[in-house]
Amino acid sequence: MLAFLGRSLIQKIITLFFVSVISFLIIHLAPGEPSQIDPMNPKFTQEVLERFRKEFHLDKPLYVQYLYFYRDLLTGKSVSWKDNRPVLVKIYERFLNSLPLFILGTLITWTLSFPVGIPAAIRRGGVYDRSTTFLAYLLISIPGFFFAYMLIIFVVTRFHVPVIGMETFGVSSKGWHFLMDRVWHLLIPSILGAAGGIAVLSRYVRNQMLEVENQDYVRTARAKGLSADQVHYKHALRNALLPFVTMFGLVLPGLIGGSVIIESIFSWPGMGRMAYEAILSRDYPVILTVNFVSAILVLIGTFISDLLYMVVDPRIRL
Amino acid sequence: MMDLNEKNISAAPEGGVLETPKRTLLQENWILFRKNSLAMAGLVIFVLFFLIAVAGVFLTSGKDPIFDPALVRLQEKLRPPLSKPNLETLKPEEIPPFGIYLFGTDDLGRDVFVRMLQGSWVSLTVGFVAVGIAVVIGVFLGGIAGYYGNKRIRLGHLLCPIFLGVGFAGLVSGKTVVGLVLLLLGLGAGTVIGSRGDSRASQRVPVGLSVLFLNLFSVDVLITGLVDIMLCFPSFFLILTVVALLPASIYNIMIIIGLTSWMGATRFVRAEFLSLREQDFVTAARALGLSSRRIIFRHMVPNAMAPVLVSATIGIATAILTEAGLSFLGFGVPPPHATWGNILSNGKNFIFDAPWLTFVPGFAILVVVLAFNLFGEGLRDVLNPKLRERH
């Protein structure tokens, strides 16, 4: 157990190191420089440019820049090139905005996937199964931005509520009205974020359930005359749930992942949108830090899922 | 399927030898595949899309295209689908194909149908080229990891490319002496490590050089480590960053999507190779004295392709979606060229006045991506022997 923890920790630190090197190289070896982002600006004289490059160590060789950057990042001193604010503070603020979206989206995904997927497995090949299968493919295949606009048109014309942004400007800051305003603004992007997740997860639930229903012990349970409900929900479902426990760890990276498009459509001031804006303005510290943080989230996620797997399934000894 | 097997089995004792199956594997797969109506629909749409895209590139490109997607008719802007053009105000060469605006016109009076035709080629090529790159990298790395996985990487193997690379960089950046020395060192390390066989070699070289033969880790560790590293990047964000930094071009997008999506294929091929390596036909091939290259490419790769094929089909769908997302955010193909993503992106400004500008490209992307996904899942069912028995 301890050996596994240690080995896994060392492995993850090595991986993280290479991720940091590769993302640094990708950004710095690409043509163009942040000092040239706005060449038409008359305030950018040669002198200012030199000072700018000196200020952010852009005149040093790459490996020195690398050391400077990660030293600043790990000591919390690295600042955004755009507005000179500490990167970690900026990310933390945006993270707080993204969090409700992420939590609600994950909740919707996990609460809906099981009721959708389990009956599909039990009545395999039936009308319900086939229609949910098709629906799942539809949700996987629909481009997020297109779906977003369809939802916006529907909600705005049907319920006459504004949905862009985090809240409507000028709505009084307390009372029922305010609450409903926030809920509407939160709900639509969360549903969009959850749609793809529901499709994938419910398919996975169905397949997992089918796998278990074909096992011998389920046949035994049926043969000894248990009621259908007991067979499905007591014998089969419990064992089918096993792999999902480990998937809890894997939702973590979703905090940053696919929210770029949805957050830009809804003008949601979250992490994805911040990353997008940072890319547009070539704000290297922010881009690199977002990358670094999300790599850490992925590694923590896989670590948690490995651990959970070990706890849940006694057959696995890592 | 079942009765075919039974026939074969029952025929065996009578004739003394097993009869050859009446149908080839391909025919059998095809019969199975045809039963899956969703997957068949996917295949039909895929073929249609392919034909339309090929027709599109012939009709809309070149100096004097038959349908000009960039033709601006300001007097005919935002006409709804199926509306007739106002023939009095148009020059003869401005009249849309079939004398009707099939999908309407956009805010500059450009024919959306013709622009969709032009965009279909972009979607098709992005999907196929990106996935092609990913599959080639995946088969190559996965094959190496699966076949040569146990081989150790020695210090010299690492030092040689590092010295060569750094030395070359030194030469380019002007530090000639250091560069040359490093280049020579790299070459030296390369020749020492390359000239000796695998084992026993370290005893026969001088003490100083035996450092080069220090075992570090296995090839398998290197490649799975590489996959783990790549999986740490948030893929859409990484693609977005690189696309934004590089000059806008459709080829950059294809290459970048390809270079960031090979991990799945690598894992599949590696897993297949690990199990294939132990099978009798590979041992037989080795016993016949075939070269490793021939064993890998003629005997093992074809047997490892089934899961790769499935993931490639679904990968095409993902690549099309990614490209559409990039175009939607304003990256990618430079403006006058139409892609489905940027038609939709422009159209969103007129979402209440001209909803067809959003719905036509949106539905097109949806249908094509859905077709690829359904086709891929159908393939998976057919190629998966475990699921096959249940049907």
Interface residues (C-beta under 8 A of the other chain):
Chain A: I14 T15 L16 F18 V19 I22 S23 I26 I27 A30 P31 G32 T133 F134 Y137 L138 I140 S141 I142 P143 G144 F145 F146 Y149 M150 I152 I153 N214 P253 I256 G257 G258 V260 I261 S264 G272 A275 Y276 I279 L280 R282 I287 V290 N291 S294 A295 V298 L299
Chain B: L38 G225 D228 I229 L231 C232 F233 P234 F236 F237 L238 L240 T241 V242 A244 L245 L246 P247 A317 L321 A324 G325 F328 L329 G341 L344 S345 K348 I351 F352 P355 T358 P361 G362 I365 L366 V369 L370 N373 L374 E377 R390
